[in-house]
Amino acid sequence: MSITSASICEAADQLQGFVGFNARTDHYIVRFSEDSFGLDVPEGSITPSCEFVWCTGPDQLMTLKRERIQLLLDLRIDERLNIGEPLRVYMHRQDLPEITAERLLRHA
């Protein structure tokens, strides 16, 4: 199977869990329910993992940030987060620039 930027973006969009910033410890943490965060995590910092790895850039384009994917990889709960092979390839290909894309909301 060939890994393309489209398959990498699709894998990022399938990440599971929620990321919140713990103000007391100054670290990001992951939970698998929005309700499971404590008082040390402001509600405004809680975001789905699939959105956490994307950062807004110029002209409403978004960049798939390796630094944020690495934060998730460092937790060593890859299967629960649903980190697949396309994202691993993306992380190993440091010789290539980060993916920048226009992301649109799909209506079901």
N, CA, C and O atoms as a printed pandas DataFrame, in Angstrom:
     atom_number atom_name residue_name chain_id  residue_number  x_coord  y_coord  z_coord
0              1         N          MET        A               1    0.829   -1.174    0.000
1              2        CA          MET        A               1    0.000    0.000    0.000
2              3         C          MET        A               1    0.878    1.242    0.000
3              4         O          MET        A               1    1.817    1.355    0.788
4              5         N          SER        A               2    0.566    2.150   -0.873
5              6        CA          SER        A               2    1.297    3.404   -0.967
6              7         C          SER        A               2    0.723    4.397    0.048
7              8         O          SER        A               2   -0.492    4.556    0.165
8              9         N          ILE        A               3    1.615    5.053    0.768
9             10        CA          ILE        A               3    1.186    6.062    1.742
10            11         C          ILE        A               3    1.248    7.425    1.056
11            12         O          ILE        A               3    2.306    7.852    0.595
12            13         N          THR        A               4    0.123    8.086    0.998
13            14        CA          THR        A               4    0.040    9.397    0.361
14            15         C          THR        A               4   -0.299   10.445    1.415
15            16         O          THR        A               4   -0.649   10.111    2.547
16            17         N          SER        A               5   -0.194   11.704    1.035
17            18        CA          SER        A               5   -0.572   12.765    1.976
18            19         C          SER        A               5   -2.059   12.654    2.318
19            20         O          SER        A               5   -2.463   12.967    3.437
20            21         N          ALA        A               6   -2.869   12.212    1.362
21            22        CA          ALA        A               6   -4.297   12.035    1.627
22            23         C          ALA        A               6   -4.527   10.948    2.678
23            24         O          ALA        A               6   -5.372   11.112    3.558
24            25         N          SER        A               7   -3.784    9.841    2.598
25            26        CA          SER        A               7   -3.960    8.768    3.582
26            27         C          SER        A               7   -3.435    9.195    4.956
27            28         O          SER        A               7   -3.955    8.752    5.980
28            29         N          ILE        A               8   -2.423   10.041    4.984
29            30        CA          ILE        A               8   -1.910   10.564    6.255
30            31         C          ILE        A               8   -2.958   11.478    6.891
31            32         O          ILE        A               8   -3.218   11.387    8.091
32            33         N          CYS        A               9   -3.555   12.352    6.093
33            34        CA          CYS        A               9   -4.600   13.250    6.599
34            35         C          CYS        A               9   -5.804   12.457    7.090
35            36         O          CYS        A               9   -6.386   12.779    8.126
36            37         N          GLU        A              10   -6.173   11.427    6.352
37            38        CA          GLU        A              10   -7.297   10.579    6.751
38            39         C          GLU        A              10   -7.002    9.888    8.076
39            40         O          GLU        A              10   -7.878    9.792    8.936
40            41         N          ALA        A              11   -5.762    9.403    8.246
41            42        CA          ALA        A              11   -5.380    8.749    9.507
42            43         C          ALA        A              11   -5.432    9.746   10.666
43            44         O          ALA        A              11   -5.842    9.387   11.770
44            45         N          ALA        A              12   -5.024   10.984   10.426
45            46        CA          ALA        A              12   -5.083   12.014   11.472
46            47         C          ALA        A              12   -6.533   12.289   11.860
47            48         O          ALA        A              12   -6.832   12.500   13.036
48            49         N          ASP        A              13   -7.424   12.289   10.889
49            50        CA          ASP        A              13   -8.835   12.560   11.165
50            51         C          ASP        A              13   -9.516   11.416   11.909
51            52         O          ASP        A              13  -10.631   11.583   12.403
52            53         N          GLN        A              14   -8.864   10.257   11.997
53            54        CA          GLN        A              14   -9.447    9.108   12.690
54            55         C          GLN        A              14   -8.863    8.893   14.085
55            56         O          GLN        A              14   -9.132    7.875   14.723
56            57         N          LEU        A              15   -8.058    9.859   14.561
57            58        CA          LEU        A              15   -7.516    9.743   15.907
58            59         C          LEU        A              15   -8.642    9.778   16.935
59            60         O          LEU        A              15   -9.645   10.467   16.750
60            61         N          GLN        A              16   -8.467    9.033   18.012
61            62        CA          GLN        A              16   -9.474    8.917   19.065
62            63         C          GLN        A              16   -9.039    9.705   20.301
63            64         O          GLN        A              16   -7.868   10.060   20.438
64            65         N          GLY        A              17   -9.966    9.970   21.178
65            66        CA          GLY        A              17   -9.667   10.605   22.454
66            67         C          GLY        A              17   -9.771   12.114   22.399
67            68         O          GLY        A              17  -10.005   12.709   21.348
68            69         N          PHE        A              18   -9.588   12.716   23.568
69            70        CA          PHE        A              18   -9.641   14.164   23.720
70            71         C          PHE        A              18   -8.366   14.621   24.402
71            72         O          PHE        A              18   -7.866   13.954   25.308
72            73         N          VAL        A              19   -7.841   15.757   23.968
73            74        CA          VAL        A              19   -6.631   16.323   24.555
74            75         C          VAL        A              19   -7.028   17.572   25.328
75            76         O          VAL        A              19   -7.790   18.406   24.839
76            77         N          GLY        A              20   -6.504   17.688   26.531
77            78        CA          GLY        A              20   -6.728   18.878   27.342
78            79         C          GLY        A              20   -5.423   19.336   27.947
79            80         O          GLY        A              20   -4.525   18.525   28.174
80            81         N          PHE        A              21   -5.304   20.617   28.210
81            82        CA          PHE        A              21   -4.083   21.159   28.786
82            83         C          PHE        A              21   -4.265   21.286   30.292
83            84         O          PHE        A              21   -5.122   22.035   30.762
84            85         N          ASN        A              22   -3.453   20.550   31.045
85            86        CA          ASN        A              22   -3.499   20.584   32.494
86            87         C          ASN        A              22   -2.684   21.780   32.976
87            88         O          ASN        A              22   -1.455   21.771   32.907
88            89         N          ALA        A              23   -3.373   22.805   33.462
89            90        CA          ALA        A              23   -2.707   24.042   33.876
90            91         C          ALA        A              23   -1.796   23.831   35.084
91            92         O          ALA        A              23   -0.775   24.507   35.209
92            93         N          ARG        A              24   -2.145   22.919   35.959
93            94        CA          ARG        A              24   -1.337   22.690   37.164
94            95         C          ARG        A              24    0.008   22.052   36.824
95            96         O          ARG        A              24    1.043   22.461   37.350
96            97         N          THR        A              25   -0.006   21.045   35.940
97            98        CA          THR        A              25    1.243   20.352   35.604
98            99         C          THR        A              25    1.916   20.915   34.359
99           100         O          THR        A              25    3.049   20.546   34.048
100          101         N          ASP        A              26    1.230   21.806   33.642
101          102        CA          ASP        A              26    1.766   22.418   32.426
102          103         C          ASP        A              26    2.022   21.375   31.328
103          104         O          ASP        A              26    2.983   21.490   30.568
104          105         N          HIS        A              27    1.150   20.356   31.255
105          106        CA          HIS        A              27    1.271   19.292   30.254
106          107         C          HIS        A              27   -0.089   19.026   29.604
107          108         O          HIS        A              27   -1.141   19.267   30.195
108          109         N          TYR        A              28   -0.031   18.523   28.370
109          110        CA          TYR        A              28   -1.240   18.032   27.713
110          111         C          TYR        A              28   -1.514   16.620   28.200
111          112         O          TYR        A              28   -0.590   15.829   28.387
112          113         N          ILE        A              29   -2.784   16.308   28.402
113          114        CA          ILE        A              29   -3.172   14.952   28.780
114          115         C          ILE        A              29   -4.293   14.492   27.862
115          116         O          ILE        A              29   -5.004   15.307   27.274
116          117         N          VAL        A              30   -4.443   13.180   27.745
117          118        CA          VAL        A              30   -5.471   12.590   26.884
118          119         C          VAL        A              30   -6.432   11.786   27.735
119          120         O          VAL        A              30   -6.029   11.048   28.634
120          121         N          ARG        A              31   -7.702   11.942   27.435
121          122        CA          ARG        A              31   -8.756   11.142   28.051
122          123         C          ARG        A              31   -9.642   10.643   26.915
123          124         O          ARG        A              31   -9.583   11.156   25.798
124          125         N          PHE        A              32  -10.449    9.656   27.205
125          126        CA          PHE        A              32  -11.293    9.095   26.157
126          127         C          PHE        A              32  -12.759    9.458   26.346
127          128         O          PHE        A              32  -13.647    8.883   25.718
128          129         N          SER        A              33  -12.988   10.425   27.223
129          130        CA          SER        A              33  -14.313   11.011   27.403
130          131         C          SER        A              33  -14.091   12.451   27.832
131          132         O          SER        A              33  -13.215   12.731   28.650
132          133         N          GLU        A              34  -14.873   13.353   27.290
133          134        CA          GLU        A              34  -14.763   14.762   27.690
134          135         C          GLU        A              34  -15.056   14.932   29.171
135          136         O          GLU        A              34  -14.547   15.855   29.807
136          137         N          ASP        A              35  -15.864   14.057   29.713
137          138        CA          ASP        A              35  -16.277   14.163   31.110
138          139         C          ASP        A              35  -15.201   13.734   32.101
139          140         O          ASP        A              35  -15.337   13.988   33.298
140          141         N          SER        A              36  -14.137   13.091   31.633
141          142        CA          SER        A              36  -13.158   12.521   32.562
142          143         C          SER        A              36  -12.012   13.468   32.906
143          144         O          SER        A              36  -11.076   13.062   33.596
144          145         N          PHE        A              37  -12.058   14.707   32.449
145          146        CA          PHE        A              37  -11.024   15.675   32.803
146          147         C          PHE        A              37  -11.340   16.276   34.165
147          148         O          PHE        A              37  -12.503   16.485   34.510
148          149         N          GLY        A              38  -10.288   16.553   34.936
149          150        CA          GLY        A              38  -10.463   17.161   36.250
150          151         C          GLY        A              38  -10.552   18.670   36.169
151          152         O          GLY        A              38  -10.546   19.250   35.083
152          153         N          LEU        A              39  -10.634   19.291   37.319
153          154        CA          LEU        A              39  -10.762   20.740   37.402
154          155         C          LEU        A              39   -9.501   21.466   36.947
155          156         O          LEU        A              39   -9.552   22.655   36.636
156          157         N          ASP        A              40   -8.371   20.765   36.904
157          158        CA          ASP        A              40   -7.117   21.388   36.475
158          159         C          ASP        A              40   -7.031   21.570   34.966
159          160         O          ASP        A              40   -6.056   22.127   34.462
160          161         N          VAL        A              41   -8.046   21.103   34.240
161          162        CA          VAL        A              41   -8.070   21.219   32.781
162          163         C          VAL        A              41   -9.235   22.132   32.391
163          164         O          VAL        A              41  -10.397   21.738   32.497
164          165         N          PRO        A              42   -8.923   23.353   31.940
165          166        CA          PRO        A              42  -10.006   24.266   31.538
166          167         C          PRO        A              42  -10.804   23.683   30.371
167          168         O          PRO        A              42  -10.232   23.121   29.437
168          169         N          GLU        A              43  -12.124   23.822   30.435
169          170        CA          GLU        A              43  -13.002   23.260   29.405
170          171         C          GLU        A              43  -12.638   23.757   28.007
171          172         O          GLU        A              43  -12.757   23.011   27.034
172          173         N          GLY        A              44  -12.197   25.008   27.899
173          174        CA          GLY        A              44  -11.834   25.572   26.603
174          175         C          GLY        A              44  -10.603   24.952   25.969
175          176         O          GLY        A              44  -10.359   25.146   24.779
176          177         N          SER        A              45   -9.814   24.200   26.756
177          178        CA          SER        A              45   -8.613   23.570   26.192
178          179         C          SER        A              45   -8.872   22.146   25.720
179          180         O          SER        A              45   -7.991   21.533   25.117
180          181         N          ILE        A              46  -10.062   21.606   25.980
181          182        CA          ILE        A              46  -10.362   20.221   25.611
182          183         C          ILE        A              46  -10.777   20.164   24.141
183          184         O          ILE        A              46  -11.720   20.835   23.721
184          185         N          THR        A              47  -10.064   19.358   23.376
185          186        CA          THR        A              47  -10.335   19.238   21.949
186          187         C          THR        A              47  -10.145   17.785   21.515
187          188         O          THR        A              47   -9.307   17.087   22.085
188          189         N          PRO        A              48  -10.894   17.317   20.533
189          190        CA          PRO        A              48  -10.668   15.958   20.028
190          191         C          PRO        A              48   -9.238   15.813   19.494
191          192         O          PRO        A              48   -8.697   16.744   18.899
192          193         N          SER        A              49   -8.640   14.658   19.708
193          194        CA          SER        A              49   -7.266   14.418   19.246
194          195         C          SER        A              49   -7.122   14.670   17.755
195          196         O          SER        A              49   -6.088   15.162   17.303
196          197         N          CYS        A              50   -8.157   14.333   16.986
197          198        CA          CYS        A              50   -8.095   14.506   15.535
198          199         C          CYS        A              50   -8.026   15.978   15.139
199          200         O          CYS        A              50   -7.599   16.290   14.027
200          201         N          GLU        A              51   -8.432   16.879   16.011
201          202        CA          GLU        A              51   -8.315   18.317   15.747
202          203         C          GLU        A              51   -7.050   18.885   16.382
203          204         O          GLU        A              51   -6.466   19.836   15.861
204          205         N          PHE        A              52   -6.628   18.311   17.499
205          206        CA          PHE        A              52   -5.453   18.781   18.232
206          207         C          PHE        A              52   -4.197   18.777   17.363
207          208         O          PHE        A              52   -3.350   19.661   17.496
208          209         N          VAL        A              53   -4.068   17.783   16.470
209          210        CA          VAL        A              53   -2.842   17.643   15.670
210          211         C          VAL        A              53   -2.763   18.640   14.516
211          212         O          VAL        A              53   -1.721   18.754   13.872
212          213         N          TRP        A              54   -3.845   19.358   14.250
213          214        CA          TRP        A              54   -3.882   20.357   13.185
214          215         C          TRP        A              54   -3.786   21.763   13.782
215          216         O          TRP        A              54   -4.421   22.048   14.798
216          217         N          CYS        A              55   -2.995   22.645   13.156
217          218        CA          CYS        A              55   -2.893   24.041   13.587
218          219         C          CYS        A              55   -3.233   24.952   12.414
219          220         O          CYS        A              55   -2.825   24.716   11.277
220          221         N          THR        A              56   -3.990   25.995   12.722
221          222        CA          THR        A              56   -4.387   26.948   11.693
222          223         C          THR        A              56   -3.196   27.784   11.260
223          224         O          THR        A              56   -2.418   28.264   12.085
224          225         N          GLY        A              57   -3.070   27.947    9.960
225          226        CA          GLY        A              57   -1.999   28.758    9.386
226          227         C          GLY        A              57   -2.575   29.907    8.590
227          228         O          GLY        A              57   -3.738   30.272    8.764
228          229         N          PRO        A              58   -1.761   30.479    7.712
229          230        CA          PRO        A              58   -2.246   31.599    6.904
230          231         C          PRO        A              58   -3.294   31.137    5.883
231          232         O          PRO        A              58   -3.311   29.977    5.471
232          233         N          ASP        A              59   -4.152   32.054    5.494
233          234        CA          ASP        A              59   -5.168   31.801    4.462
234          235         C          ASP        A              59   -6.088   30.640    4.805
235          236         O          ASP        A              59   -6.546   29.931    3.909
236          237         N          GLN        A              60   -6.365   30.436    6.084
237          238        CA          GLN        A              60   -7.254   29.378    6.573
238          239         C          GLN        A              60   -6.777   27.972    6.222
239          240         O          GLN        A              60   -7.564   27.025    6.252
240          241         N          LEU        A              61   -5.498   27.829    5.890
241          242        CA          LEU        A              61   -4.930   26.503    5.686
242          243         C          LEU        A              61   -4.530   25.942    7.043
243          244         O          LEU        A              61   -4.279   26.697    7.983
244          245         N          MET        A              62   -4.471   24.633    7.144
245          246        CA          MET        A              62   -4.087   23.995    8.396
246          247         C          MET        A              62   -2.871   23.119    8.159
247          248         O          MET        A              62   -2.701   22.550    7.080
248          249         N          THR        A              63   -2.024   23.017    9.179
249          250        CA          THR        A              63   -0.802   22.220    9.100
250          251         C          THR        A              63   -0.889   21.071   10.088
251          252         O          THR        A              63   -1.253   21.258   11.249
252          253         N          LEU        A              64   -0.548   19.869    9.607
253          254        CA          LEU        A              64   -0.514   18.679   10.443
254          255         C          LEU        A              64    0.825   18.689   11.185
255          256         O          LEU        A              64    1.868   18.391   10.604
256          257         N          LYS        A              65    0.783   19.035   12.475
257          258        CA          LYS        A              65    1.988   19.298   13.247
258          259         C          LYS        A              65    2.608   18.023   13.813
259          260         O          LYS        A              65    1.980   17.299   14.586
260          261         N          ARG        A              66    3.843   17.767   13.417
261          262        CA          ARG        A              66    4.569   16.606   13.937
262          263         C          ARG        A              66    4.782   16.715   15.450
263          264         O          ARG        A              66    4.741   15.713   16.163
264          265         N          GLU        A              67    5.008   17.922   15.925
265          266        CA          GLU        A              67    5.235   18.135   17.357
266          267         C          GLU        A              67    4.031   17.665   18.171
267          268         O          GLU        A              67    4.195   17.069   19.235
268          269         N          ARG        A              68    2.840   17.927   17.682
269          270        CA          ARG        A              68    1.630   17.528   18.404
270          271         C          ARG        A              68    1.373   16.026   18.283
271          272         O          ARG        A              68    0.902   15.398   19.232
272          273         N          ILE        A              69    1.680   15.452   17.125
273          274        CA          ILE        A              69    1.560   13.994   16.985
274          275         C          ILE        A              69    2.546   13.323   17.931
275          276         O          ILE        A              69    2.226   12.303   18.540
276          277         N          GLN        A              70    3.739   13.888   18.057
277          278        CA          GLN        A              70    4.752   13.318   18.949
278          279         C          GLN        A              70    4.274   13.340   20.399
279          280         O          GLN        A              70    4.548   12.402   21.147
280          281         N          LEU        A              71    3.565   14.392   20.811
281          282        CA          LEU        A              71    3.006   14.434   22.163
282          283         C          LEU        A              71    2.088   13.231   22.397
283          284         O          LEU        A              71    2.092   12.642   23.478
284          285         N          LEU        A              72    1.309   12.872   21.384
285          286        CA          LEU        A              72    0.426   11.715   21.502
286          287         C          LEU        A              72    1.218   10.413   21.500
287          288         O          LEU        A              72    0.920    9.505   22.275
288          289         N          LEU        A              73    2.223   10.316   20.636
289          290        CA          LEU        A              73    3.049    9.107   20.585
290          291         C          LEU        A              73    3.786    8.872   21.906
291          292         O          LEU        A              73    3.964    7.730   22.328
292          293         N          ASP        A              74    4.210    9.950   22.547
293          294        CA          ASP        A              74    4.943    9.829   23.808
294          295         C          ASP        A              74    4.105    9.212   24.923
295          296         O          ASP        A              74    4.655    8.719   25.907
296          297         N          LEU        A              75    2.791    9.234   24.782
297          298        CA          LEU        A              75    1.910    8.641   25.784
298          299         C          LEU        A              75    1.895    7.118   25.718
299          300         O          LEU        A              75    1.473    6.458   26.667
300          301         N          ARG        A              76    2.350    6.565   24.607
301          302        CA          ARG        A              76    2.451    5.112   24.407
302          303         C          ARG        A              76    1.115    4.387   24.584
303          304         O          ARG        A              76    1.046    3.306   25.168
304          305         N          ILE        A              77    0.073    5.006   24.070
305          306        CA          ILE        A              77   -1.251    4.361   24.052
306          307         C          ILE        A              77   -1.762    4.394   22.610
307          308         O          ILE        A              77   -2.913    4.737   22.341
308          309         N          ASP        A              78   -0.864    4.023   21.695
309          310        CA          ASP        A              78   -1.119    4.129   20.261
310          311         C          ASP        A              78   -2.421    3.475   19.815
311          312         O          ASP        A              78   -3.169    4.055   19.028
312          313         N          GLU        A              79   -2.696    2.270   20.314
313          314        CA          GLU        A              79   -3.896    1.561   19.869
314          315         C          GLU        A              79   -5.167    2.281   20.313
315          316         O          GLU        A              79   -6.124    2.379   19.545
316          317         N          ARG        A              80   -5.182    2.778   21.534
317          318        CA          ARG        A              80   -6.379    3.491   22.021
318          319         C          ARG        A              80   -6.575    4.791   21.263
319          320         O          ARG        A              80   -7.705    5.200   20.997
320          321         N          LEU        A              81   -5.463    5.444   20.913
321          322        CA          LEU        A              81   -5.554    6.683   20.149
322          323         C          LEU        A              81   -5.841    6.429   18.672
323          324         O          LEU        A              81   -6.255    7.337   17.952
324          325         N          ASN        A              82   -5.623    5.196   18.224
325          326        CA          ASN        A              82   -5.804    4.812   16.823
326          327         C          ASN        A              82   -4.736    5.454   15.930
327          328         O          ASN        A              82   -5.035    5.964   14.849
328          329         N          ILE        A              83   -3.492    5.418   16.403
329          330        CA          ILE        A              83   -2.375    5.939   15.605
330          331         C          ILE        A              83   -1.958    4.838   14.629
331          332         O          ILE        A              83   -1.433    3.802   15.036
332          333         N          GLY        A              84   -2.198    5.075   13.348
333          334        CA          GLY        A              84   -1.935    4.068   12.332
334          335         C          GLY        A              84   -0.613    4.258   11.607
335          336         O          GLY        A              84    0.129    5.209   11.852
336          337         N          GLU        A              85   -0.349    3.333   10.720
337          338        CA          GLU        A              85    0.905    3.337    9.957
338          339         C          GLU        A              85    1.134    4.620    9.157
339          340         O          GLU        A              85    2.266    5.104    9.125
340          341         N          PRO        A              86    0.117    5.194    8.512
341          342        CA          PRO        A              86    0.370    6.433    7.765
342          343         C          PRO        A              86    0.956    7.547    8.647
343          344         O          PRO        A              86    1.828    8.291    8.199
344          345         N          LEU        A              87    0.486    7.664    9.888
345          346        CA          LEU        A              87    1.033    8.696   10.780
346          347         C          LEU        A              87    2.457    8.358   11.218
347          348         O          LEU        A              87    3.279    9.254   11.407
348          349         N          ARG        A              88    2.747    7.080   11.378
349          350        CA          ARG        A              88    4.126    6.672   11.735
350          351         C          ARG        A              88    5.093    7.005   10.596
351          352         O          ARG        A              88    6.203    7.481   10.831
352          353         N          VAL        A              89    4.660    6.751    9.370
353          354        CA          VAL        A              89    5.491    7.092    8.211
354          355         C          VAL        A              89    5.722    8.598    8.158
355          356         O          VAL        A              89    6.842    9.052    7.927
356          357         N          TYR        A              90    4.664    9.366    8.372
357          358        CA          TYR        A              90    4.758   10.830    8.386
358          359         C          TYR        A              90    5.779   11.296    9.426
359          360         O          TYR        A              90    6.562   12.211    9.168
360          361         N          MET        A              91    5.765   10.670   10.587
361          362        CA          MET        A              91    6.692   11.061   11.649
362          363         C          MET        A              91    8.136   10.688   11.318
363          364         O          MET        A              91    9.064   11.384   11.731
364          365         N          HIS        A              92    8.331    9.605   10.583
365          366        CA          HIS        A              92    9.693    9.183   10.228
366          367         C          HIS        A              92   10.262    9.968    9.056
367          368         O          HIS        A              92   11.480   10.001    8.880
368          369         N          ARG        A              93    9.432   10.589    8.265
369          370        CA          ARG        A              93    9.892   11.323    7.085
370          371         C          ARG        A              93   10.149   12.796    7.419
371          372         O          ARG        A              93    9.484   13.689    6.894
372          373         N          GLN        A              94   11.108   13.027    8.287
373          374        CA          GLN        A              94   11.459   14.386    8.701
374          375         C          GLN        A              94   12.074   15.187    7.552
375          376         O          GLN        A              94   12.184   16.411    7.623
376          377         N          ASP        A              95   12.476   14.475    6.487
377          378        CA          ASP        A              95   13.058   15.156    5.329
378          379         C          ASP        A              95   11.993   15.867    4.493
379          380         O          ASP        A              95   12.323   16.691    3.639
380          381         N          LEU        A              96   10.723   15.553    4.734
381          382        CA          LEU        A              96    9.626   16.180    4.001
382          383         C          LEU        A              96    8.966   17.244    4.879
383          384         O          LEU        A              96    8.906   17.091    6.099
384          385         N          PRO        A              97    8.471   18.323    4.264
385          386        CA          PRO        A              97    7.798   19.354    5.070
386          387         C          PRO        A              97    6.492   18.832    5.653
387          388         O          PRO        A              97    5.931   17.844    5.178
388          389         N          GLU        A              98    6.017   19.521    6.697
389          390        CA          GLU        A              98    4.730   19.156    7.272
390          391         C          GLU        A              98    3.630   19.385    6.238
391          392         O          GLU        A              98    3.730   20.272    5.390
392          393         N          ILE        A              99    2.597   18.581    6.324
393          394        CA          ILE        A              99    1.471   18.685    5.389
394          395         C          ILE        A              99    0.638   19.910    5.730
395          396         O          ILE        A              99    0.264   20.122    6.883
396          397         N          THR        A             100    0.356   20.700    4.725
397          398        CA          THR        A             100   -0.541   21.840    4.861
398          399         C          THR        A             100   -1.708   21.594    3.918
399          400         O          THR        A             100   -1.521   21.259    2.748
400          401         N          ALA        A             101   -2.921   21.767    4.448
401          402        CA          ALA        A             101   -4.103   21.432    3.647
402          403         C          ALA        A             101   -5.266   22.354    4.009
403          404         O          ALA        A             101   -5.308   22.959    5.081
404          405         N          GLU        A             102   -6.191   22.433    3.084
405          406        CA          GLU        A             102   -7.455   23.092    3.355
406          407         C          GLU        A             102   -8.404   22.007    3.840
407          408         O          GLU        A             102   -8.643   21.026    3.136
408          409         N          ARG        A             103   -8.935   22.177    5.019
409          410        CA          ARG        A             103   -9.841   21.171    5.585
410          411         C          ARG        A             103  -11.256   21.719    5.534
411          412         O          ARG        A             103  -11.518   22.850    5.943
412          413         N          LEU        A             104  -12.156   20.904    5.030
413          414        CA          LEU        A             104  -13.552   21.302    4.887
414          415         C          LEU        A             104  -14.432   20.364    5.676
415          416         O          LEU        A             104  -14.125   19.179    5.806
416          417         N          LEU        A             105  -15.527   20.885    6.205
417          418        CA          LEU        A             105  -16.496   20.087    6.919
418          419         C          LEU        A             105  -17.330   19.308    5.919
419          420         O          LEU        A             105  -17.917   19.878    5.000
420          421         N          ARG        A             106  -17.376   17.975    6.114
421          422        CA          ARG        A             106  -18.191   17.119    5.252
422          423         C          ARG        A             106  -19.566   16.970    5.848
423          424         O          ARG        A             106  -19.713   16.733    7.047
424          425         N          HIS        A             107  -20.560   17.109    5.019
425          426        CA          HIS        A             107  -21.936   16.893    5.467
426          427         C          HIS        A             107  -22.336   15.460    5.121
427          428         O          HIS        A             107  -22.171   15.009    3.987
428          429         N          ALA        A             108  -22.858   14.767    6.107
429          430        CA          ALA        A             108  -23.209   13.346    5.916
430          431         C          ALA        A             108  -24.494   13.188    5.135
431          432         O          ALA        A             108  -24.932   12.064    4.886
